[in-house]
Amino acid sequence: MNPIRVGQSIEELPTPSLIVDIDKMQGNINSWQQHVDQYGVALRPHIKTHKVPDIAKMQIAAGAKGITSAKISEAEVFARQGINDIYIAYPIIGEDKWQGAAELARENRMIVGADSEIGLRGLSAAAVRAGSTIEIRVEFESGLGRSGAPREKVLELCRLVESLPGLELNGLMTYRSIAFPGARQRDFSEVGREEGNLLVEAAHEMREAGIEIKELTGGSTPTGKSVATVPGITEVRPGTYVFNDYICEMWGSATYDQCALSIITTVVSRPSETTATVDGGSKTFCGDIWPANVQAKGYARAAGPDAPIDAYVARMSEEHGVVNLGKGLDWKIGDRIAFHPLHVCTAVNLSDQLIGVRDGKVEVIWDVDARGKRI
């Protein structure tokens, strides 16, 4: 096959391909930055969505403070590209990972989330060996039930950080977004303000006990803008906003026109009058979210030139996506159809490249440098 090249028409691209509308992406970056700036809050985007250092540099150029990542291996990719203010918002456990964080901290600002004595002592010992300092944000659990120490343990952990060599207490973090029980039945702005207030309340408790808390970080794409409005919050860390996706459209955290990434496919079969099969399946679209669990109609939603098309990828095998066609749709074999994936972050992690387009032409080809970085 011929390689993708700059200047190529979108219609000439092989399928399936992940394309990014550069203007829409830049608009998403700018609008979020402008929003948080008005509240004096830092934006530290999570790179799990794009995994591309050059896109992170666009976010930083617009005013972002640094980046958020989940794994040491992701952080290493971005540090090698000159991005040196990194927050790992994940409980790091294991000798090799502690050492990796400590070594990165020699030449970069490294902030790490922690929720256990084991994790803190491991990071401390590694920092001492490396001769570096790691900043710590103690994570507390706020309703999601995924990670984070119980609130009653936070003071103890903060004091432990202060006592350990090689560590410096930076502040507190939490994460719950809209995934905790009952959240989706509520106004997301209210949910975000509540998350911000939980952070502020926890910080007040620590300060009353004589603990210095510098930073309070929370928020996600659905909640981050409202978290930023809470006095005392210093930072929010959305990820999906850079592209947005079908879930964002469905839940109202982004409009259809703010969805910057789409996946172009080709119709390869018409097994029935009401279905079409495209050349993208579970190895192209995300498979980490069961559509019924989030009240979605499928794993991806067809994207039209002016308005959404009533067609959804209803089921998948590895290389087949079976689309339920809406009324009046009669796709032909060979038709090229673009989709907005249900969850863009995991869709990107399945691809080697993102193709940046403007005015119907390829302008840039980004390698997804941090894809598959799980360690």
C-alpha positions in Angstrom: 0.0 0.0 0.0 1.1 3.6 -0.7 2.1 5.6 2.4 -0.2 8.4 3.6 1.3 11.7 2.5 0.9 15.4 3.3 -1.3 17.1 0.8 -3.3 14.0 0.1 -7.1 14.3 -0.1 -9.2 12.8 2.6 -11.0 10.8 -0.1 -7.7 9.1 -1.0 -6.9 7.9 2.5 -7.0 4.2 3.2 -9.6 2.9 5.6 -10.0 2.7 8.4 -8.1 5.9 9.3 -8.3 8.2 12.3 -8.5 11.8 11.2 -8.3 14.9 13.3 -9.9 18.2 12.2 -7.0 20.5 13.2 -9.2 23.6 13.4 -11.8 21.9 15.6 -9.1 20.5 17.9 -7.4 23.9 18.2 -10.8 25.4 19.0 -11.4 22.9 21.8 -7.9 23.6 23.2 -8.5 27.4 23.1 -12.0 27.4 24.5 -11.0 25.3 27.5 -7.9 27.3 28.2 -9.9 30.6 28.1 -12.5 29.2 30.5 -10.1 28.1 33.2 -8.0 31.2 32.8 -10.9 33.4 33.8 -10.9 31.6 37.2 -7.2 31.7 37.7 -7.0 27.9 37.5 -4.3 25.9 35.8 -5.1 23.5 33.0 -3.1 20.3 33.1 -4.5 18.1 30.3 -4.4 14.3 30.5 -2.5 13.0 27.5 -4.3 9.6 27.7 -6.6 10.9 24.9 -4.1 11.7 22.2 -0.8 10.2 23.4 1.0 12.5 21.0 3.8 14.9 22.3 3.2 17.4 19.5 -0.4 17.8 20.4 0.6 18.3 24.1 2.9 21.0 22.9 -0.1 22.7 21.2 -2.0 22.6 24.5 1.0 24.0 26.4 1.5 26.7 23.8 -2.2 27.7 24.4 -1.4 28.1 28.2 -1.6 24.6 29.7 0.7 24.3 32.8 2.0 20.8 31.9 0.6 17.4 31.3 -1.1 14.6 33.3 -0.4 10.9 32.5 -1.3 7.6 34.1 1.8 5.6 33.6 5.6 6.0 33.9 6.1 4.7 30.4 3.8 7.4 29.0 5.6 10.1 31.0 9.0 9.0 29.6 7.8 9.4 26.1 6.7 13.0 26.7 9.8 13.9 28.8 12.0 12.8 25.9 10.2 15.3 23.7 11.0 18.2 26.1 7.8 18.3 28.2 9.2 18.6 31.7 6.2 19.4 34.0 4.5 16.0 34.5 1.9 14.8 36.9 1.3 11.0 37.1 -2.3 10.9 38.5 -2.1 7.2 39.4 -0.9 5.2 42.4 2.5 3.9 41.4 3.4 0.5 42.9 6.5 -1.5 42.2 10.3 -1.0 42.5 10.9 -0.4 38.8 8.1 2.2 38.6 9.2 4.0 41.8 12.7 4.1 40.3 11.4 5.3 37.0 9.6 8.2 38.6 12.7 9.1 40.7 14.9 9.1 37.6 12.5 11.3 35.7 12.5 13.7 38.6 16.2 14.3 38.2 15.6 16.5 35.2 11.9 17.1 35.2 9.3 18.4 37.6 7.6 15.2 38.7 4.4 15.1 40.7 2.9 11.8 41.6 -0.4 10.8 43.1 -0.3 8.4 46.0 -2.9 6.8 48.3 -0.9 4.4 50.5 2.0 4.1 52.9 3.5 1.4 50.7 3.5 3.7 47.7 4.9 6.6 49.6 7.8 4.7 51.2 8.7 3.1 47.8 8.8 6.5 46.1 10.9 8.0 49.0 13.5 5.2 48.9 13.8 5.5 45.1 14.1 9.3 45.3 16.9 9.0 47.9 18.8 6.6 45.7 18.4 8.8 42.6 19.2 12.0 44.5 15.9 13.6 43.3 12.8 15.1 44.8 9.2 13.9 43.9 6.2 16.1 44.6 3.3 14.2 46.1 -0.5 14.7 45.8 -2.4 12.6 48.2 -5.4 11.1 46.5 -8.6 10.5 48.4 -11.7 8.5 47.4 -14.7 10.7 46.7 -17.4 8.3 45.5 -16.1 6.5 42.4 -14.6 3.6 44.4 -11.7 3.1 42.1 -8.6 4.5 43.9 -7.8 7.0 46.6 -7.4 6.7 50.4 -10.5 7.1 52.7 -10.9 10.7 53.8 -10.0 9.7 57.4 -6.6 8.5 56.3 -5.6 11.6 54.4 -4.1 13.5 57.3 -2.0 10.5 58.3 -0.7 10.2 54.7 0.1 13.9 54.4 2.1 13.7 57.6 3.9 10.7 56.4 4.9 12.6 53.2 6.3 15.4 55.3 8.4 13.0 57.2 9.9 11.1 54.3 13.2 12.1 52.6 13.0 12.7 48.8 9.3 13.7 48.9 7.6 17.1 49.0 3.9 17.4 49.8 2.3 19.4 46.9 -1.4 18.9 47.7 -4.5 16.8 47.2 -6.3 15.1 44.3 -9.4 13.2 43.7 -11.3 11.8 40.7 -14.9 10.8 40.2 -16.1 12.6 37.2 -19.7 11.4 36.4 -19.0 7.7 36.8 -20.0 7.4 40.4 -23.5 6.0 41.3 -26.3 8.5 40.6 -24.1 11.1 38.9 -25.7 10.8 35.4 -29.1 11.6 36.8 -27.8 15.0 38.0 -26.7 18.2 36.4 -23.0 17.8 35.6 -22.2 21.3 36.6 -23.6 20.6 40.0 -21.6 17.4 40.2 -18.4 19.2 39.2 -18.9 21.9 41.9 -19.5 19.2 44.4 -16.2 17.6 43.5 -14.4 20.9 43.8 -16.0 21.5 47.2 -14.9 18.1 48.5 -11.3 19.0 47.6 -11.6 22.4 49.3 -13.1 20.9 52.4 -10.4 18.2 52.6 -7.7 20.9 52.2 -9.3 23.0 55.0 -9.1 20.0 57.4 -5.4 19.5 56.5 -4.6 23.2 57.1 -6.4 23.2 60.4 -4.1 20.4 61.4 -1.0 22.4 60.4 -0.4 20.8 57.0 0.5 23.0 54.1 -1.6 22.3 51.0 -0.5 24.1 47.9 -2.4 22.5 45.1 -6.0 21.1 44.7 -6.6 19.2 41.5 -9.7 17.6 40.1 -12.1 17.6 37.2 -12.6 15.7 33.9 -14.0 16.7 30.6 -17.7 16.5 31.8 -16.9 18.3 35.1 -13.7 20.2 34.8 -15.2 23.5 33.8 -17.4 23.6 36.8 -14.7 22.3 39.2 -12.7 25.3 38.0 -15.3 27.7 39.3 -14.9 26.6 42.9 -12.7 29.1 44.9 -9.6 27.3 46.2 -9.2 24.9 43.2 -5.8 25.4 41.6 -5.9 22.9 38.7 -8.1 20.8 36.5 -7.0 17.9 34.3 -9.5 17.0 31.5 -8.3 14.7 28.7 -11.1 13.9 26.2 -11.9 17.6 25.5 -9.1 17.8 23.0 -11.1 15.6 20.5 -14.4 14.9 22.2 -16.4 11.8 21.2 -19.9 10.3 20.9 -20.2 10.1 24.7 -19.4 13.8 25.0 -22.0 14.6 22.4 -24.6 12.4 24.0 -24.1 13.7 27.5 -23.9 17.3 26.4 -20.3 18.1 27.5 -19.5 18.9 23.8 -21.5 19.6 20.7 -21.4 17.6 17.6 -19.4 20.3 15.9 -16.7 20.1 18.6 -16.0 16.5 17.9 -12.6 16.8 16.2 -11.7 13.1 15.6 -13.5 10.8 13.3 -12.8 7.3 11.9 -13.2 6.9 8.2 -14.3 3.5 7.1 -15.5 1.7 4.0 -18.7 -0.2 3.6 -17.6 -3.8 2.7 -20.9 -5.7 2.9 -24.6 -5.3 3.0 -25.9 -8.4 4.9 -29.4 -7.0 5.1 -31.6 -4.1 4.2 -31.2 -2.6 7.6 -27.5 -3.3 8.2 -24.2 -2.5 6.6 -20.7 -3.8 7.5 -17.7 -1.5 7.6 -14.0 -2.3 7.7 -13.5 -1.3 11.3 -14.3 -3.5 14.3 -13.0 -4.0 17.8 -9.4 -3.4 16.6 -10.5 0.1 15.4 -13.2 1.3 17.6 -13.2 1.3 21.4 -14.4 -1.8 23.2 -14.0 -0.8 26.8 -17.5 0.6 27.3 -20.6 -1.5 26.8 -23.0 0.9 25.0 -26.1 -0.2 27.0 -24.3 0.8 30.2 -24.1 4.4 29.1 -27.4 4.5 27.2 -25.7 4.7 23.8 -27.0 3.2 20.6 -23.6 1.7 19.6 -19.8 1.7 19.7 -19.7 4.6 17.2 -22.1 7.1 15.6 -22.0 8.0 12.0 -20.9 11.5 11.2 -22.5 13.4 8.3 -21.2 16.6 6.6 -23.8 18.8 8.2 -25.6 16.8 10.9 -25.4 13.4 12.6 -26.6 10.5 10.5 -28.9 8.0 12.2 -26.6 5.0 12.0 -24.6 3.3 14.7 -22.0 0.5 15.0 -24.2 -1.9 16.9 -21.8 -4.9 17.1 -18.3 -5.8 16.3 -15.8 -8.6 15.7 -12.1 -7.9 15.2 -12.3 -6.4 11.8 -16.1 -6.1 11.1 -18.3 -3.3 12.4 -22.0 -4.1 11.8 -24.0 -0.8 11.5 -27.7 -0.5 12.2 -29.0 1.9 9.5 -31.5 4.5 10.2 -34.7 5.0 8.2 -34.0 5.9 4.6 -30.3 5.1 4.6 -29.1 2.9 1.8 -25.4 2.8 1.9 -23.6 1.0 -1.0 -20.6 -1.3 -0.9 -17.6 1.0 -1.4 -19.2 4.0 0.3 -16.9 5.8 2.7 -18.5 6.6 6.1 -17.0 8.6 9.0 -17.8 7.7 12.6 -17.3 9.4 16.0 -16.2 6.7 18.4 -18.0 6.1 21.6 -14.8 6.5 23.6 -12.0 8.3 21.7 -9.2 7.6 24.2 -9.2 3.8 23.7 -9.8 4.2 20.0 -6.6 6.3 19.6 -4.6 3.7 21.6 -5.5 1.2 18.9 -3.9 3.2 16.1 -0.3 3.9 15.1 -1.1 7.3 13.5 -3.5 10.2 13.7 -4.0 12.2 10.5 -4.4 15.9 10.9 -6.5 17.5 8.2 -7.6 20.9 7.2 -9.8 21.9 4.2 -10.1 18.3 3.1 -6.3 17.8 2.8 -3.8 16.0 5.0 -1.7 18.6 6.8 0.2 16.6 9.3 0.7 12.9 10.3 1.3 12.3 14.0 2.7 9.0 15.3 0.9 7.9 18.4 4.1 7.7 20.3 2.7 6.7 23.7 0.2 4.1 22.4 0.4 0.8 24.3 2.4 2.3 27.2 0.9 0.4 30.1 3.8 0.1 32.5 
